Amino acid sequence: MINVWSLLSIVRINPFFWIVLAIGLLTGYFREAILLFFIVFIHELGHAAAAVHFKWKLRKIELLPFGGVAEVEESGNKPIKEELIVILAGPIQHLWMIALSFLLVQTGGWSAYWHELFVWHNLVILCFNLLPILPLDGGKLVQLWFMERWSYKKAHLASIISSVSVLFIVAIYTFILPFHLNMVLVLLFLIINNYLEWKQRHYRFMRFLTERNHLPNVEAKPLGVAVSPNLSVREAVRLLRRGYRHEFIFENQKQQVSESLVLQALFDRKLTEPLHTLTTVPPRINSIEVKVQ
């Protein structure tokens, strides 16, 4: 059972959040600002509750001036179905909140003004979060779609390129439209996050590889990858995919190398070592699916 109090204990409020509230108070929009951040908080609480349900380690829930973030310790090796549920758990919250608003306005629970404002904020946040830009939910869904089909390294790079491409289009529209401070701040936030995602791509890949040494085999499906015996360790690890336990099968099908041996060679700094020097085990191709690379 999810402990609500444990989730509330890791809520962090960004200092700029108070500045936005102060501006709302001075301009007469304090209640509207509180309403907006309440919606964002429920959205992030949905992500957090789903992550806790799957026993993910949750670092914090932070409220930012223009949104929020539920930060988890995740290195790209969680089951794809679990991550899909965690991602969708945020946007789904808007559906019941909108339904509740319609119920309240029909029963006189609150005014038509607050109903329209509440529904509008929910729809704006929902649609914005589904944009295919990292680190928004839409960008994470696109990344997950790539991860399902390609190796981790290829999928991660493709998701960054896709995200930056859409962000570039959004930036053009932002500067064409009339100036809006909130939009500019959000745009800067997204640009910084995508820059960091690109800059840290090698670090994220190494975290992905490092964590694989500690994953139990029962959580991964077997996958055979047909490769050249001369393929280097550095090139081999670039073929690793989420959710699979790999066996590198040589094209002559007389030898194979397990993923664990390849990772051991990687961490022993044998980056240029050909795979055929690691082992001479007969292949077990009847029990695994073989992918030709």
Sequence and secondary structure as in RCSB ss.txt:
>XXXX:A:sequence
MINVWSLLSIVRINPFFWIVLAIGLLTGYFREAILLFFIVFIHELGHAAAAVHFKWKLRKIELLPFGGVAEVEES
GNKPIKEELIVILAGPIQHLWMIALSFLLVQTGGWSAYWHELFVWHNLVILCFNLLPILPLDGGKLVQLWFMERW
SYKKAHLASIISSVSVLFIVAIYTFILPFHLNMVLVLLFLIINNYLEWKQRHYRFMRFLTERNHLPNVEAKPLGV
AVSPNLSVREAVRLLRRGYRHEFIFENQKQQVSESLVLQALFDRKLTEPLHTLTTVPPRINSIEVKVQ
>XXXX:A:secstr
   HHHHHTTEEE HHHHHHHHHHHHHT HHHHHHHHHHHHHHHHHHHHHHHHTT  EEEEEEETTEEEEEE   
S S HHHHHHHHHHHHHHHHHHHHHHHHHHHTTSS HHHHHHHHHHHHHHHHHHTSS TTSHHHHHHHHHHHHHS
 HHHHHHHHHHHHHHHHHHHHHHHHHS   HHHHHHHHHHHHHHHHHHHTHHHHHHHHHHHHTTS GGGSEEEEE
EE TT BHHHHHTT  TTEEEEEEETTSS EEEHHHHHHHHHTT TT BGGGT  B   TTSSEEEE 
